[in-house]
Amino acid sequence: MNLREHRIPVEEFSELAEGGGGAAVLTELSAAQHSKHILLVRGVLEAARANGHPDADVTRRAYDLLAAVQRRHPEVVGTVLRHPSVGAWARRTVKMLDRGDPDAAPGQLAAVAAAAAIRSGTACEIDVPAVKGVVTLPSLGQAVLSPTVSTATVECAVDGTEVAADGIIVRIPPHPHRDAPGWKGLRSLSAQADGMPLSLLIDDLDPYRMPQTANIGARLSEHETARWQSTLDRAWELMVRHHEAVAREVSTTITVLTPLVAPAQGQTSSSSRETFGCVALSTPPDATTLAVTLTHETQHAKLSALLDLVPLTLPDDGSRYYAPWREDPRPVPGLLQGAYAFLGVAGFWGRQRHLEQGAAAVHAGAEFFRWREAARLVTDTLHGSGRLTAAGETFTAGMARRLDEWSRETVPADARDLALERAEHHRARWLERHA
């Protein structure tokens, strides 16, 4: 598996700092994440061997199969390795192996290799782990066997693929993203507007789809999946026609959606540096909310990928600061992530406010005003923290330039007043809790 050096030129770094970057830069960041996953998978192999893990031989055979598939079908292996949960599993497994954690599961690499073999049509037979009788094949789905099964055999042949153990056979359908007896496929969503396509998987099965998330959602019903598809159709049309640059970044970066349990009010979303390309979110109530969520989380993904190439903050010294979008004090890295995400959100509402009328226009104007001011406030906090690297100082200066440009745009008084009221209410509540 070949690796190459990844660099971000100065001009592209500046474009990212100002909230953009474009599809070309995002393609490079995605390529860097792919290389990272390759290194992590190799790290699983080496750590399993170095620490004498019982599954070291299984891991070696899995790696050899993956390498064999990669030689003939590199694009297929790339698709599997880029699947967000693969990176999360590999990273956590390397850490667990290094500290001698008995729960480390390097043998899951066999399931990664099996997924690549299935996608490429490579004939093979490989044993894969099962957790309480469930075999997870990343990017494809799950085979459900007997709860007592801990190991199953995946047999790929020209006439199809079977997962078998203890006399139970689950046949994976020719279109593995569809359900079948004993098989739960990761369903797909797709949308197209003005010739620009978007393809996403709904990963509501993989145990590593969004690690350490307390409000992780269960599998969507067919009705809920159809609702997500309908909302995505309308959100994508909105983004392509009125937020085209962001739409191109989303289509280049985001590949997976993971359901979350909805909060008591509103909607919630999150992303993780471990699962590049995945957006976790509760059911979006409407197309505009989904468009804002994709904008927000793509900003997080961009910054997380950049941080793997260019350190922007110094080690945490324990200092915590006010963030106008959070209820808790934040360290500098979290503050930077939030400011960059809301830089993108402010840009979205700055464009969207010209499309709305009546109360919706007031709301859009208030969101633009509130988040441009909030992000600008936090860039000042970051500059004064003393916890940025030289590259971090340059990056946040670029953020400030874009926000200062937007600050010269006029916002109607009713929208400005609404934004100030919301901001002041948040600040007062935060001070009451933390002062």
C-alpha positions in Angstrom: 0.0 0.0 0.0 1.7 3.1 -1.3 2.0 6.4 0.7 3.0 9.8 -0.4 3.9 13.0 1.4 1.0 15.5 1.9 1.5 19.2 2.0 -0.8 22.2 1.9 0.6 25.1 -0.1 0.5 28.6 1.4 -2.2 29.9 -0.9 -4.5 26.9 -0.1 -3.7 27.3 3.6 -4.9 30.9 3.4 -8.1 29.8 1.6 -8.8 27.3 4.3 -8.2 29.9 7.0 -10.8 32.2 5.5 -13.4 29.4 5.7 -13.1 28.0 2.1 -10.6 25.9 0.4 -12.6 24.3 -2.4 -12.9 20.8 -3.7 -9.3 20.5 -4.8 -8.0 21.3 -1.3 -10.6 19.0 0.2 -9.5 16.2 -2.2 -5.9 16.6 -0.9 -7.0 16.6 2.7 -9.1 13.4 2.0 -6.1 11.8 0.4 -4.0 12.6 3.6 -6.7 10.9 5.7 -6.5 7.9 3.4 -2.8 7.7 4.0 -3.4 8.0 7.8 -5.8 5.1 7.7 -3.2 3.0 5.8 -0.6 3.8 8.5 -3.1 2.9 11.2 -4.0 -0.4 9.6 -0.3 -1.3 9.3 0.1 -0.2 12.9 -2.5 -2.7 14.0 -0.6 -5.5 12.3 2.7 -4.5 13.8 1.3 -3.8 17.3 -0.5 -7.2 17.3 2.8 -9.0 16.5 5.0 -6.9 18.8 2.6 -7.5 21.8 2.1 -11.2 21.1 -1.7 -10.8 20.7 -3.5 -14.2 20.2 -4.9 -12.9 17.0 -1.6 -11.8 15.5 -1.6 -14.6 12.9 -5.2 -13.9 12.0 -4.3 -10.2 11.6 -1.3 -11.1 9.4 -3.5 -13.2 7.1 -6.1 -10.5 6.9 -3.4 -7.9 6.0 -2.1 -10.2 3.3 -5.6 -10.6 1.8 -6.1 -6.9 1.9 -2.8 -6.3 0.1 -3.6 -8.9 -2.5 -7.0 -7.2 -3.3 -5.3 -3.8 -3.3 -2.9 -4.9 -6.0 -5.7 -5.6 -8.4 -8.4 -3.3 -7.1 -6.8 -0.3 -5.4 -9.9 1.8 -5.7 -12.0 -0.8 -3.8 -9.5 -1.0 -1.0 -9.4 2.7 -0.9 -13.2 2.9 -0.5 -13.1 0.4 2.4 -10.1 2.0 4.2 -11.7 5.5 3.9 -14.9 4.3 5.6 -14.9 6.4 8.8 -15.3 3.6 11.3 -12.2 1.8 9.9 -10.0 4.7 11.0 -11.7 4.8 14.4 -11.3 1.1 15.0 -7.6 1.1 13.8 -6.6 4.0 16.0 -8.2 2.6 19.1 -6.9 -0.8 18.5 -3.3 0.4 18.2 -3.7 2.3 21.4 -5.2 -0.7 23.2 -2.5 -3.1 22.0 0.3 -0.7 23.1 -1.1 -0.6 26.6 -1.8 -4.3 26.7 -5.6 -4.0 26.9 -7.1 -7.6 26.6 -10.1 -6.1 24.8 -8.1 -5.0 21.8 -9.6 -6.5 18.6 -6.9 -6.6 15.9 -8.7 -9.6 14.3 -11.4 -7.1 13.0 -8.9 -6.5 10.2 -10.2 -9.7 8.7 -13.6 -8.1 8.4 -12.0 -5.1 6.7 -10.3 -7.4 4.2 -13.5 -9.4 3.7 -15.4 -6.2 2.9 -12.8 -5.4 0.2 -12.9 -8.9 -1.2 -16.7 -8.7 -1.4 -16.7 -5.3 -3.1 -14.1 -6.5 -5.6 -15.5 -9.9 -6.3 -12.3 -11.6 -5.1 -12.7 -15.3 -4.4 -11.5 -16.1 -0.9 -12.3 -17.7 2.4 -11.5 -15.9 5.7 -12.5 -16.3 9.3 -13.8 -13.1 10.9 -14.7 -12.1 14.4 -18.3 -12.0 15.6 -19.5 -10.1 18.6 -22.4 -11.9 20.3 -23.1 -13.5 16.9 -22.9 -10.3 14.8 -20.3 -9.9 12.1 -19.7 -6.3 11.1 -18.3 -5.8 7.6 -17.2 -2.1 7.4 -18.9 -0.1 4.7 -21.3 -2.9 3.9 -23.4 -4.0 6.9 -23.9 -6.8 9.4 -24.6 -10.5 9.3 -26.6 -11.8 12.3 -25.9 -15.4 13.4 -26.4 -17.2 16.7 -25.6 -15.1 19.9 -23.1 -17.8 20.9 -20.9 -17.4 17.8 -17.6 -15.7 18.2 -16.0 -16.5 14.9 -17.6 -16.9 11.5 -16.3 -17.7 8.0 -16.8 -15.4 5.0 -16.7 -17.2 1.7 -16.5 -15.1 -1.4 -17.2 -16.9 -4.7 -18.2 -16.0 -8.2 -21.9 -16.8 -7.4 -22.0 -14.7 -4.2 -20.9 -14.4 -0.6 -21.9 -16.3 2.5 -21.2 -15.8 6.1 -21.4 -19.0 8.0 -21.0 -20.4 11.6 -22.5 -23.3 13.6 -24.6 -24.5 10.6 -26.2 -21.0 10.1 -25.6 -19.4 6.7 -26.3 -15.8 5.8 -26.2 -14.9 2.2 -25.1 -11.4 1.4 -27.3 -10.1 -1.4 -25.8 -9.0 -4.8 -26.6 -5.4 -3.7 -25.2 -5.6 -0.2 -26.7 -2.2 0.8 -30.1 -3.9 0.8 -31.4 -6.1 3.6 -31.9 -9.9 3.3 -32.6 -12.7 5.8 -29.9 -12.4 8.5 -28.3 -9.5 6.7 -28.6 -5.8 7.5 -27.1 -3.6 4.8 -25.9 0.0 5.2 -28.5 1.9 3.3 -27.5 4.7 0.9 -28.9 8.1 0.2 -28.3 10.1 -3.0 -29.2 13.4 -4.3 -28.5 15.4 -7.5 -29.1 19.1 -8.4 -27.9 20.9 -11.5 -25.7 18.0 -12.4 -23.9 17.8 -9.0 -24.3 14.4 -7.3 -24.1 13.5 -3.6 -23.8 9.9 -2.4 -23.9 9.0 1.3 -24.2 5.9 3.4 -26.2 5.7 6.6 -24.1 3.9 9.1 -26.4 3.0 11.9 -24.7 -0.4 12.7 -20.9 -0.3 13.0 -19.8 -0.2 16.7 -17.0 2.2 15.7 -19.2 4.6 13.7 -19.0 7.4 16.3 -16.9 6.3 19.3 -17.7 7.7 22.8 -21.0 9.3 21.7 -23.6 8.9 24.5 -26.6 9.7 22.3 -25.8 7.4 19.5 -28.9 6.4 17.6 -30.4 3.0 16.7 -31.0 1.7 13.2 -33.4 3.9 11.2 -36.7 2.4 10.1 -37.6 2.3 6.4 -40.0 5.2 7.0 -37.3 7.3 8.7 -34.8 6.5 6.0 -37.3 7.8 3.4 -37.8 10.9 5.4 -34.0 11.5 5.5 -33.9 11.0 1.7 -36.7 13.5 1.1 -35.0 16.1 3.3 -31.6 15.5 1.7 -33.2 16.1 -1.8 -34.4 19.5 -0.8 -31.3 20.4 1.2 -29.0 19.5 -1.6 -31.0 21.5 -4.1 -30.7 24.5 -1.8 -27.0 24.1 -1.3 -26.1 23.5 -5.0 -28.1 26.5 -6.2 -27.3 29.0 -3.5 -24.2 27.7 -1.6 -22.4 26.0 -4.4 -18.8 26.3 -3.1 -19.9 24.6 0.2 -21.8 22.0 -1.7 -18.7 21.0 -3.6 -16.8 20.7 -0.3 -19.5 18.6 1.2 -19.6 16.2 -1.8 -15.8 15.8 -1.6 -15.6 15.3 2.2 -18.8 13.8 3.7 -19.5 10.1 2.9 -21.4 8.8 5.9 -24.3 10.0 8.1 -24.8 8.4 11.5 -28.1 8.9 13.4 -28.2 10.4 16.9 -31.0 10.4 19.4 -32.8 13.8 19.2 -32.6 16.2 22.1 -35.7 17.4 24.0 -35.7 20.4 21.7 -34.2 21.2 18.4 -31.6 19.1 16.6 -28.1 18.0 17.4 -25.0 17.0 15.4 -21.4 16.2 15.9 -18.3 14.9 14.2 -15.0 13.3 15.4 -11.4 13.6 14.4 -11.4 9.8 14.5 -14.1 9.4 11.9 -13.2 11.8 9.1 -16.1 12.0 6.6 -18.8 11.1 9.0 -21.5 13.4 10.3 -23.6 12.3 13.2 -27.0 14.0 13.5 -30.5 13.6 14.8 -33.3 13.6 12.3 -33.2 17.0 10.6 -36.5 18.8 10.8 -36.2 20.6 7.5 -34.0 21.1 4.5 -32.4 24.4 5.7 -31.4 22.8 9.0 -29.8 19.9 7.2 -27.9 22.3 4.9 -26.6 24.3 7.9 -25.6 21.0 9.7 -23.6 19.8 6.6 -21.9 23.2 6.4 -21.1 23.2 10.1 -19.7 19.7 10.2 -17.8 20.0 7.0 -15.9 22.9 8.6 -15.0 20.6 11.5 -13.8 17.9 9.1 -11.7 20.3 7.1 -10.0 21.6 10.3 -9.5 18.1 11.8 -7.8 16.9 8.6 -5.6 20.0 8.4 -4.5 19.5 12.0 -3.1 16.1 11.1 -0.8 18.0 8.7 -0.2 21.3 10.4 -0.3 21.8 14.3 -2.2 25.0 15.0 -2.3 24.9 18.8 0.2 24.2 21.6 -0.3 21.5 24.2 -3.2 22.2 26.6 -2.1 24.1 29.7 -5.5 23.8 31.4 -6.8 27.2 30.5 -10.5 27.4 29.7 -12.5 30.1 27.9 -16.0 31.3 27.0 -17.5 30.0 23.8 -20.7 31.7 22.7 -22.1 28.4 21.3 -21.4 26.1 24.3 -22.6 25.8 27.9 -19.1 24.7 29.2 -15.7 26.4 29.3 -13.5 25.3 26.4 -9.8 24.6 25.9 -8.0 26.3 23.0 -8.3 23.4 20.6 -12.1 23.2 21.2 -12.4 26.9 20.9 -10.6 26.9 17.5 -12.8 24.1 16.3 -16.0 25.9 17.3 -14.9 29.3 15.8 -14.0 27.7 12.5 -17.3 25.8 12.4 -19.3 29.0 13.1 -17.3 30.9 10.6 -18.9 28.5 8.1 -22.3 28.9 9.7 -22.1 32.7 9.5 -21.2 32.5 5.8 -24.2 30.2 5.2 -26.6 32.6 6.8 -25.0 35.6 5.2 -26.0 34.1 1.8 -29.3 32.5 3.0 -30.7 35.8 4.4 -31.1 37.2 0.9 -33.3 34.2 -0.1 -35.8 34.5 2.8 -38.8 36.8 3.5 -40.7 37.8 6.6 -39.9 36.1 9.8 -37.5 33.7 8.1 -35.5 36.6 6.8 -35.3 38.1 10.3 -34.1 34.8 11.7 -31.5 34.4 8.9 -30.2 37.9 9.4 -30.0 37.3 13.2 -28.1 34.1 12.7 -25.6 35.8 10.4 -25.0 38.7 12.8 -24.8 36.5 15.9 -22.4 34.0 14.6 -20.1 36.4 12.7 -19.8 38.4 15.9 -19.3 35.3 18.1 -16.6 33.8 15.8 -14.8 37.2 15.7 -14.9 37.4 19.5 -13.3 34.0 19.8 -10.6 34.7 17.3 -9.5 37.6 19.6 -9.6 35.1 22.5 -7.4 32.7 20.6 -4.9 35.4 19.6 -4.7 36.5 23.3 -4.4 33.0 24.7 -0.7 32.5 23.9 -1.5 28.9 23.0 -1.3 29.1 19.2 1.6 28.0 17.0 3.0 30.4 14.4 0.8 28.6 11.8 -2.1 28.9 14.2 -1.6 32.6 14.5 -1.6 32.9 10.7 -4.7 30.7 10.4 -6.8 32.6 12.9 -5.7 35.9 11.3 -7.2 34.6 8.1 -10.4 33.8 9.9 -10.5 37.3 11.3 -10.0 38.8 7.9 -13.1 37.1 6.5 -15.1 37.9 9.6 -14.1 41.6 9.4 -15.2 41.7 5.8 -18.6 40.3 6.7 -18.8 42.8 9.6 -19.1 45.6 7.1 -22.3 44.1 5.7 -25.5 45.9 6.9 -28.0 43.9 9.0 -31.5 45.2 9.6 -32.2 46.5 13.1 -34.8 43.8 14.0 -32.4 41.0 13.1 -29.5 42.6 14.9 -31.6 43.2 18.0 -32.7 39.6 18.0 -29.1 38.4 17.7 -27.9 40.6 20.5 -30.8 39.4 22.7 -29.9 35.7 22.1 -26.2 36.3 22.6 -26.6 38.3 25.8 -29.0 35.7 27.2 -26.4 32.9 26.5 -23.6 35.0 28.1 -25.6 35.8 31.2 -26.5 32.1 31.6 -22.9 31.0 31.2 -21.6 33.5 33.7 -24.2 32.6 36.2 -23.1 28.9 35.9 -19.3 29.4 35.7 -18.3 32.7 37.1 
